[in-house]
Amino acid sequence: MDRPRRRSLALPLGTPRLRIRELAAADRDALAALYCDTRITRHMLYGPRDGPAAERHLDGVLRRQRAPSRDTWELGVEDPAGPRLVGACDLTLHRGHEAEIGYLLAPDCWGRGFGTEVATSLVRAAFEQLRADRVLSTVEIHNARSIKVLEKAGLRWEATLRRHAHARRKWWDVHLFAVSRDDWALATG
């Protein structure tokens, strides 16, 4: 039988240009703006799509942050030069062995390598802090930019999952990308 693993994430996480931190009540407007931008959400299966839904989502995130044990960290991505919230990301530990990552960024941050920095930081935290054995992410099959980000972060294509989820009144096909702890350790030295 597997023993429970420690589920602790030391925050904030840093990247060369960004700070990944807990979301706060003060992020309400910035987070709502991200979730209401159809350029950002067009490839997202789930998540809020309007201001009230984004507010309810943030309220849930803030409530879950206070839980004595966590397996999901929903975080803000901040440009410390601003400082301003430029995105959000999440890291979920499944069954103590696999971690799943996701992220979104404001359009003015696209094409600048921020997505790769966030994904790489989440992968590193999953292996080094949460001691996951494998990190995975699913990406809508037409989201070429996110596919490149996941590849740059060290994840590799494993499968295409047809009709993976029914959301927003349609079936979604996704690619599954993953990296094992051993492969990540070899690639990062």
C-alpha positions in Angstrom: 0.0 0.0 0.0 1.3 3.5 -0.9 2.1 5.8 2.0 0.7 9.3 1.7 3.2 11.8 0.5 3.8 15.2 2.0 1.8 17.8 0.1 3.5 21.0 0.6 4.6 23.6 -1.9 6.9 26.4 -0.9 5.7 29.6 -2.5 6.3 31.9 -4.2 8.0 30.1 -7.1 10.3 32.1 -9.2 11.2 32.2 -12.8 13.8 34.4 -14.5 11.1 37.1 -15.1 8.0 36.1 -13.1 6.7 35.3 -9.7 4.2 32.5 -9.1 2.3 33.0 -5.9 -0.9 32.3 -4.1 -3.9 34.2 -5.5 -5.3 36.9 -3.2 -8.6 38.8 -2.9 -6.9 41.8 -4.5 -6.5 39.8 -7.7 -10.3 39.7 -8.3 -10.5 42.2 -11.1 -7.3 41.0 -12.9 -8.4 37.4 -12.7 -11.8 38.2 -14.0 -10.3 40.1 -17.0 -8.2 37.0 -17.8 -11.1 34.6 -17.6 -13.4 36.9 -19.7 -10.9 37.3 -22.5 -12.0 34.8 -25.3 -8.6 34.9 -26.8 -7.3 33.2 -23.6 -10.2 30.8 -23.0 -10.9 29.6 -26.5 -8.8 26.5 -25.9 -9.9 25.9 -22.3 -12.3 23.1 -21.6 -13.4 24.3 -18.2 -13.2 27.4 -16.1 -15.1 30.6 -15.5 -16.2 32.6 -18.6 -17.6 35.8 -17.0 -17.0 38.2 -14.1 -19.4 36.6 -11.6 -18.1 33.1 -12.4 -14.5 34.3 -12.0 -15.4 35.8 -8.7 -17.0 32.6 -7.4 -13.9 30.7 -8.7 -11.5 33.0 -6.8 -13.7 32.7 -3.6 -13.3 28.9 -3.9 -9.5 29.2 -4.5 -9.1 31.4 -1.4 -11.2 28.9 0.7 -9.1 25.9 -0.5 -5.9 27.8 0.4 -6.9 27.6 4.0 -7.4 23.8 4.0 -5.1 21.9 6.3 -4.1 19.5 3.4 -4.0 20.4 -0.2 -3.6 18.5 -3.4 -4.3 21.5 -5.8 -2.5 24.8 -5.9 -4.2 27.5 -8.1 -1.8 30.3 -8.4 -1.3 33.7 -9.8 1.5 34.6 -12.2 2.8 38.1 -11.5 5.2 40.4 -13.4 7.2 41.7 -10.4 8.2 44.7 -12.5 4.6 45.8 -12.5 3.6 44.3 -10.2 0.6 43.0 -12.0 -1.2 39.7 -12.4 -0.4 38.5 -16.0 -1.7 35.0 -15.7 -2.8 32.0 -13.6 -1.6 28.4 -13.3 -2.3 25.3 -11.4 -0.6 22.3 -10.1 -2.6 19.3 -9.0 -1.3 16.2 -7.3 -3.2 13.0 -8.3 -2.9 9.9 -6.1 0.3 11.3 -4.7 2.3 10.1 -7.7 1.2 12.1 -10.7 1.1 15.9 -11.0 -0.9 17.8 -13.6 -0.1 21.3 -14.7 -2.1 24.0 -16.5 -1.6 27.7 -17.1 -3.0 30.8 -18.9 -1.4 34.1 -19.7 -2.6 37.5 -20.8 -2.3 38.0 -24.6 0.3 40.8 -24.2 2.6 38.1 -22.6 2.3 35.7 -25.5 5.3 34.9 -27.6 7.8 36.1 -24.9 8.7 32.8 -23.3 6.6 33.4 -20.2 4.5 30.2 -20.7 7.7 28.1 -20.9 9.0 29.7 -17.7 5.7 29.0 -15.9 5.4 25.4 -17.1 9.1 24.7 -16.4 8.8 26.1 -12.9 5.6 24.0 -12.2 7.3 20.8 -13.5 10.4 21.5 -11.3 8.1 22.1 -8.2 6.2 18.9 -8.9 9.3 16.8 -8.9 11.4 18.6 -6.3 8.9 19.7 -3.8 5.9 17.4 -4.2 8.1 14.4 -5.2 5.8 13.4 -8.1 6.8 10.5 -10.2 5.3 11.9 -13.4 4.0 15.3 -14.6 1.3 15.5 -17.2 -0.8 18.1 -19.0 -3.6 17.9 -21.5 -3.9 20.5 -24.3 -6.6 21.0 -26.8 -5.4 19.6 -30.1 -5.5 22.9 -32.0 -3.6 24.8 -29.4 -0.2 24.9 -31.2 1.4 27.5 -28.9 0.7 25.5 -25.7 2.0 22.3 -27.4 5.3 24.1 -28.0 5.4 25.4 -24.4 4.9 21.9 -23.0 7.6 20.5 -25.3 10.0 23.2 -24.2 9.2 22.5 -20.6 10.3 18.9 -21.2 7.0 17.1 -21.6 6.5 14.8 -24.5 3.4 13.7 -26.5 2.0 10.4 -25.3 -1.4 10.1 -26.8 -4.4 11.8 -28.4 -7.5 11.4 -26.4 -10.5 11.6 -28.6 -13.7 13.0 -27.1 -11.8 13.4 -23.8 -14.3 15.7 -22.2 -17.7 17.3 -22.9 -17.6 20.9 -22.0 -19.1 24.1 -23.4 -21.6 22.1 -25.4 -19.1 20.1 -27.4 -16.7 17.2 -27.2 -13.0 18.1 -27.0 -10.1 16.1 -28.3 -6.8 16.7 -26.4 -3.2 15.7 -26.6 -1.7 14.1 -23.5 1.8 15.3 -22.7 3.9 13.9 -19.9 7.4 13.5 -18.5 8.6 11.0 -15.9 10.9 11.9 -13.0 13.7 9.8 -14.5 13.5 11.4 -18.0 13.2 14.9 -16.4 16.3 14.3 -14.3 18.3 13.1 -17.3 17.3 16.1 -19.4 18.0 18.6 -16.6 21.3 17.1 -15.5 
